[in-house]
Amino acid sequence: MADDKESKTEEPTSKRLQDARADGNVPKSNDAAAWVSMFVAIPTIIFLFGFAAENVQRLYHFYVSLIGRELTKQVLTEIAIVTMQYATLATIPIIATIMVAGIIANVAQFGWNFTTKPLEFKLDKLNPINGLKNIISIAKAVEGLKMTVKSFAAFGVGYYYFLKYIEELPTVSLFSLGAQISWLVDKAIQIALIMLGVFFVFAAIDLFWTRYQYFKNLKMTKQEVKDEFKNQEGSPEIKGKIRSLQFQLFKKRMMSAVPTASVVVTNPTHYAVAIKYKAEDGDRAPKVVASGVDNIAFKIKEIAMQNNIPIVENPPLARELYAKVKPEEFIPDTMYQAVAELLVYVMKLNKQKGI
């Protein structure tokens, strides 16, 4: 097993990463998501505090108005409805904002990934040995260590600033009630921002560590990469994509050769074959540089017209050339006579045009 792990030196392929995502295995940092939620929660609470306090105050006045009323079934129902109403108004905007922030924080890490595979029933999940391995593992030990360090760091920083605030209490006790509340709010915001800074450090470390471990665990051996490539090569979908790409490249190369042709012979509508022969360039024989039917034939003729390449209608010759000679192949001996007559005809046309 150790040798196998040491041999996993290759970076995970795109298919390996896709399969992991399909299984719900993504590089998710809980600390980073929690920090983003905190980062959004603090200003949200500060901004909506007045709105929430207003609804709490209304609820308080409602409760005061109930003094002296008999607690009938109707009154109890009213209490439940009004309490739910004001509690919802006070908390839902804050909760909804934090929820959206949490979703965005997760999506930003690994993109949108909806899968039900982690919910599928597997007998391995009932295996107590596997469950014990999940509880007692290096990953769990590291997670526990991180939580301990975070707790001590947060407690230590919080305690330090708490003591400093305690030292200010004798002076603050001389303030008016409004000034005391203002001081308390300022200190609460200050300690919240300090905690936010502390947890940012841990979130950044956890994000880096999570992604590092994720890609490390998905690394592959050279043999796994080779086997995956072979499997993909055997896939009809992959073969189809490769053939499509090859055809597109071949078509592009053909079309780029059409401007070098001496003549294009057509069906006239369904077939088009571009022939090149220039003795001054050292061509030993006429050669087909492009051929095609229907849309490709139309494109060949279009390029030929744009480059002033003669287009000659000769249906039998066009069909025979298309059937027997592939692009970039020389004309066979059996077709020399017909092609030679065509080239002579083109030469006469060019002389008449003064080309």
C-alpha positions as CSV (number, residue, x, y, z in Angstrom):
1,M,0.0,0.0,0.0
2,A,2.8,2.4,0.8
3,D,4.5,1.7,-2.5
4,D,1.2,2.3,-4.3
5,K,0.7,5.7,-2.6
6,E,4.3,6.7,-3.4
7,S,3.7,5.9,-7.0
8,K,0.7,8.2,-7.3
9,T,2.7,11.1,-8.8
10,E,0.4,12.1,-11.6
11,E,-2.0,15.0,-11.3
12,P,-5.7,13.9,-11.5
13,T,-7.2,13.9,-15.0
14,S,-10.3,15.9,-15.9
15,K,-12.3,12.6,-15.9
16,R,-11.0,11.8,-12.4
17,L,-12.1,15.2,-11.2
18,Q,-15.5,14.9,-12.9
19,D,-16.1,11.4,-11.4
20,A,-15.2,12.8,-7.9
21,R,-17.7,15.7,-8.4
22,A,-20.4,13.2,-9.5
23,D,-19.8,11.3,-6.2
24,G,-20.1,14.5,-4.2
25,N,-16.4,14.6,-3.5
26,V,-15.5,18.3,-3.7
27,P,-12.8,20.5,-2.0
28,K,-15.1,22.1,0.6
29,S,-13.6,24.2,3.4
30,N,-16.1,24.5,6.2
31,D,-14.0,27.2,7.9
32,A,-14.0,29.4,4.7
33,A,-17.8,29.0,4.4
34,A,-18.3,29.8,8.0
35,W,-16.1,32.9,7.8
36,V,-18.0,34.3,4.8
37,S,-21.2,33.8,6.7
38,M,-19.7,35.6,9.7
39,F,-18.4,38.4,7.5
40,V,-21.9,38.9,6.1
41,A,-23.7,38.3,9.4
42,I,-21.9,41.1,11.4
43,P,-22.7,44.0,9.1
44,T,-26.2,42.6,8.4
45,I,-27.0,42.4,12.1
46,I,-25.7,45.9,12.6
47,F,-27.6,47.3,9.6
48,L,-30.9,45.5,10.5
49,F,-30.5,45.8,14.2
50,G,-32.9,48.8,14.3
51,F,-35.5,47.0,12.2
52,A,-35.3,43.9,14.4
53,A,-35.4,46.0,17.6
54,E,-38.4,47.8,16.3
55,N,-40.3,44.6,15.8
56,V,-39.2,43.3,19.2
57,Q,-40.5,46.5,20.8
58,R,-43.8,46.1,19.0
59,L,-44.0,42.6,20.4
60,Y,-43.3,43.9,23.9
61,H,-46.1,46.5,23.6
62,F,-48.4,43.7,22.4
63,Y,-47.6,41.6,25.5
64,V,-48.1,44.7,27.8
65,S,-51.5,45.2,26.2
66,L,-52.5,41.7,27.3
67,I,-52.2,42.6,31.0
68,G,-55.5,42.1,32.6
69,R,-57.0,40.1,29.7
70,E,-58.4,36.6,30.3
71,L,-56.3,33.9,28.7
72,T,-58.9,32.3,26.5
73,K,-58.3,30.0,23.6
74,Q,-58.8,32.9,21.2
75,V,-56.3,35.1,23.1
76,L,-53.7,32.3,23.2
77,T,-54.1,31.8,19.4
78,E,-53.6,35.6,18.9
79,I,-50.5,35.5,21.1
80,A,-49.0,32.7,19.0
81,I,-49.8,34.4,15.7
82,V,-48.5,37.8,16.7
83,T,-45.4,36.3,18.3
84,M,-44.7,34.3,15.1
85,Q,-45.3,37.4,13.0
86,Y,-42.9,39.8,14.8
87,A,-40.3,37.1,15.5
88,T,-40.3,36.3,11.8
89,L,-40.0,39.9,10.8
90,A,-37.2,40.4,13.2
91,T,-35.1,37.4,12.3
92,I,-35.9,36.2,8.7
93,P,-34.0,39.1,6.9
94,I,-30.9,38.3,8.9
95,I,-31.2,34.5,8.6
96,A,-32.0,34.7,4.9
97,T,-29.0,36.9,4.2
98,I,-26.6,34.6,6.1
99,M,-28.1,31.5,4.3
100,V,-27.5,33.1,0.9
101,A,-23.9,34.1,2.0
102,G,-23.3,30.5,3.0
103,I,-24.5,29.1,-0.3
104,I,-22.4,31.6,-2.2
105,A,-19.4,30.7,-0.1
106,N,-19.7,27.0,-1.0
107,V,-20.5,27.6,-4.7
108,A,-17.5,29.9,-5.0
109,Q,-15.2,27.1,-3.7
110,F,-16.2,24.3,-6.1
111,G,-19.0,25.6,-8.3
112,W,-22.6,24.4,-8.4
113,N,-22.7,20.6,-7.9
114,F,-26.0,18.8,-7.3
115,T,-25.7,15.1,-6.8
116,T,-27.7,12.5,-5.0
117,K,-25.0,9.8,-4.9
118,P,-23.9,10.5,-1.3
119,L,-27.6,9.7,-0.3
120,E,-27.6,6.3,-2.0
121,F,-27.8,3.3,0.2
122,K,-24.6,1.3,0.4
123,L,-23.9,-1.7,2.6
124,D,-20.4,-0.4,3.3
125,K,-22.0,2.4,5.3
126,L,-23.3,-0.2,7.7
127,N,-19.9,-1.8,8.2
128,P,-18.8,-0.9,11.8
129,I,-15.1,-1.2,10.8
130,N,-15.4,1.4,8.1
131,G,-17.3,3.6,10.6
132,L,-14.6,3.2,13.1
133,K,-12.0,4.1,10.5
134,N,-13.9,7.3,9.8
135,I,-14.0,8.2,13.5
136,I,-10.4,7.2,14.2
137,S,-8.2,8.6,11.4
138,I,-5.4,11.1,10.7
139,A,-7.9,13.4,9.0
140,K,-10.2,13.4,12.1
141,A,-7.2,13.9,14.4
142,V,-6.1,16.9,12.3
143,E,-9.6,18.3,12.3
144,G,-9.8,17.9,16.1
145,L,-6.4,19.6,16.5
146,K,-7.6,22.5,14.3
147,M,-10.8,23.0,16.4
148,T,-8.7,23.0,19.6
149,V,-6.2,25.5,18.3
150,K,-9.1,27.7,17.0
151,S,-10.9,27.6,20.3
152,F,-7.8,28.5,22.3
153,A,-6.9,31.3,19.9
154,A,-10.4,32.7,20.0
155,F,-10.6,32.4,23.8
156,G,-7.2,33.9,24.3
157,V,-7.8,36.9,22.0
158,G,-11.3,37.5,23.4
159,Y,-10.1,37.2,27.0
160,Y,-7.3,39.7,26.3
161,Y,-9.6,42.3,24.9
162,F,-12.3,41.5,27.5
163,L,-9.8,42.4,30.3
164,K,-9.0,45.7,28.6
165,Y,-12.7,46.5,28.4
166,I,-13.2,45.7,32.1
167,E,-10.5,48.3,32.9
168,E,-12.7,50.9,31.3
169,L,-15.8,50.1,33.3
170,P,-15.1,52.5,36.2
171,T,-15.0,55.3,33.8
172,V,-18.0,54.1,31.8
173,S,-20.1,53.8,34.9
174,L,-20.0,57.6,35.1
175,F,-21.6,57.9,31.6
176,S,-25.3,58.4,31.0
177,L,-27.3,55.4,30.1
178,G,-27.3,56.3,26.3
179,A,-23.5,56.8,26.4
180,Q,-23.1,53.4,28.2
181,I,-25.2,51.6,25.6
182,S,-23.2,53.4,22.8
183,W,-19.9,52.2,24.4
184,L,-21.2,48.7,24.7
185,V,-22.3,48.6,21.1
186,D,-18.9,50.0,19.9
187,K,-17.0,47.4,22.0
188,A,-19.3,44.6,20.7
189,I,-18.5,45.6,17.1
190,Q,-14.8,45.9,17.9
191,I,-14.6,42.5,19.4
192,A,-16.6,41.0,16.5
193,L,-14.2,42.5,13.9
194,I,-11.2,41.2,15.9
195,M,-12.7,37.7,16.0
196,L,-13.4,38.0,12.3
197,G,-9.7,38.7,11.7
198,V,-8.7,35.8,13.8
199,F,-11.0,33.4,12.1
200,F,-9.9,34.7,8.7
201,V,-6.4,33.4,9.3
202,F,-7.8,29.9,10.2
203,A,-10.2,30.0,7.2
204,A,-7.4,30.8,4.7
205,I,-5.2,28.0,6.1
206,D,-8.1,25.6,6.0
207,L,-9.0,26.5,2.5
208,F,-5.4,25.9,1.3
209,W,-5.1,22.7,3.3
210,T,-8.5,21.3,2.1
211,R,-7.6,21.9,-1.6
212,Y,-4.1,20.6,-1.1
213,Q,-5.4,17.4,0.5
214,Y,-8.2,17.0,-2.1
215,F,-5.9,17.1,-5.1
216,K,-3.3,15.0,-3.3
217,N,-5.9,12.2,-2.6
218,L,-7.0,12.2,-6.2
219,K,-3.5,11.8,-7.6
220,M,-3.1,8.8,-9.9
221,T,-0.4,6.4,-10.8
222,K,1.1,6.4,-14.3
223,Q,-0.7,3.1,-15.0
224,E,-4.1,4.5,-13.9
225,V,-3.6,7.4,-16.3
226,K,-2.8,5.0,-19.1
227,D,-5.8,2.7,-18.3
228,E,-8.1,5.7,-18.2
229,F,-6.9,6.9,-21.5
230,K,-7.4,3.5,-23.0
231,N,-10.9,3.3,-21.7
232,Q,-11.8,6.7,-23.0
233,E,-10.3,5.8,-26.4
234,G,-12.6,2.8,-26.5
235,S,-15.7,4.9,-25.7
236,P,-18.0,5.5,-28.8
237,E,-18.6,9.1,-27.6
238,I,-14.9,9.9,-27.4
239,K,-14.2,8.2,-30.7
240,G,-17.0,10.2,-32.3
241,K,-15.6,13.5,-30.9
242,I,-12.1,12.6,-32.2
243,R,-13.5,11.8,-35.6
244,S,-15.4,15.0,-35.7
245,L,-12.3,17.0,-34.7
246,Q,-10.2,15.2,-37.3
247,F,-12.8,15.9,-40.0
248,Q,-12.9,19.6,-39.0
249,L,-9.1,19.9,-39.2
250,F,-9.1,18.0,-42.5
251,K,-11.8,20.2,-43.9
252,K,-10.0,23.4,-42.8
253,R,-6.8,22.1,-44.5
254,M,-8.7,21.3,-47.7
255,M,-10.3,24.8,-47.9
256,S,-6.9,26.5,-47.3
257,A,-5.6,24.6,-50.4
258,V,-8.4,25.6,-52.7
259,P,-6.8,29.0,-53.6
260,T,-3.7,27.1,-55.0
261,A,-5.8,25.0,-57.4
262,S,-5.6,25.3,-61.2
263,V,-9.3,24.4,-61.8
264,V,-12.4,23.2,-60.0
265,V,-14.5,20.6,-61.8
266,T,-18.2,20.3,-60.7
267,N,-21.3,18.2,-61.1
268,P,-22.4,21.1,-61.2
269,T,-24.4,21.2,-57.9
270,H,-23.6,18.2,-55.8
271,Y,-19.9,17.5,-56.5
272,A,-16.8,19.8,-56.6
273,V,-13.2,18.7,-57.0
274,A,-10.2,21.1,-57.0
275,I,-7.2,20.1,-59.1
276,K,-3.8,21.6,-58.9
277,Y,-1.2,21.3,-61.7
278,K,1.5,23.9,-62.2
279,A,4.5,22.7,-64.3
280,E,6.5,25.8,-63.4
281,D,6.2,24.8,-59.7
282,G,7.7,21.4,-60.4
283,D,4.4,19.4,-60.1
284,R,5.0,15.9,-61.5
285,A,1.4,15.2,-62.0
286,P,-2.1,16.8,-61.4
287,K,-3.2,16.4,-57.8
288,V,-6.6,16.7,-56.1
289,V,-6.3,19.3,-53.3
290,A,-9.9,19.4,-52.2
291,S,-13.2,17.5,-52.9
292,G,-16.6,17.3,-51.4
293,V,-20.3,17.1,-52.0
294,D,-23.3,19.4,-51.2
295,N,-22.3,22.0,-48.6
296,I,-18.5,21.3,-48.9
297,A,-18.8,21.4,-52.7
298,F,-20.6,24.8,-52.4
299,K,-17.8,26.1,-50.1
300,I,-15.1,24.9,-52.5
301,K,-16.8,26.7,-55.4
302,E,-17.3,29.8,-53.3
303,I,-13.6,30.0,-52.4
304,A,-12.6,29.3,-56.0
305,M,-14.8,32.2,-57.2
306,Q,-13.2,34.5,-54.6
307,N,-9.7,33.6,-55.9
308,N,-10.6,33.6,-59.6
309,I,-10.0,29.9,-59.9
310,P,-11.8,28.5,-63.1
311,I,-14.8,26.4,-62.5
312,V,-15.7,23.9,-65.2
313,E,-18.8,21.7,-65.3
314,N,-18.0,18.1,-66.1
315,P,-20.4,15.8,-64.2
316,P,-18.9,12.4,-65.2
317,L,-15.3,13.5,-64.5
318,A,-16.3,15.2,-61.2
319,R,-18.1,12.1,-59.9
320,E,-15.2,9.8,-61.0
321,L,-12.6,12.0,-59.4
322,Y,-14.5,12.2,-56.2
323,A,-15.0,8.5,-56.1
324,K,-11.5,7.4,-57.0
325,V,-9.1,10.1,-55.8
326,K,-8.8,11.5,-52.3
327,P,-7.6,15.0,-51.4
328,E,-3.7,15.3,-51.5
329,E,-3.5,12.3,-53.9
330,F,-2.2,12.4,-57.5
331,I,-4.4,11.6,-60.5
332,P,-4.1,7.9,-61.5
333,D,-2.8,7.1,-64.9
334,T,-6.2,5.9,-66.1
335,M,-7.6,9.5,-65.7
336,Y,-4.6,11.4,-67.2
337,Q,-6.3,11.9,-70.6
338,A,-9.5,13.4,-69.2
339,V,-7.7,15.6,-66.7
340,A,-5.1,16.7,-69.3
341,E,-7.9,17.8,-71.7
342,L,-9.5,19.7,-68.9
343,L,-6.2,21.5,-68.0
344,V,-5.6,22.3,-71.7
345,Y,-9.1,23.8,-71.8
346,V,-8.4,25.9,-68.7
347,M,-5.1,27.1,-70.2
348,K,-6.9,28.3,-73.3
349,L,-9.4,30.2,-71.1
350,N,-6.6,31.8,-69.2
351,K,-4.9,33.0,-72.4
352,Q,-8.1,34.4,-73.6
353,K,-8.5,36.3,-70.4
354,G,-4.9,37.4,-70.5
355,I,-4.0,35.6,-67.3
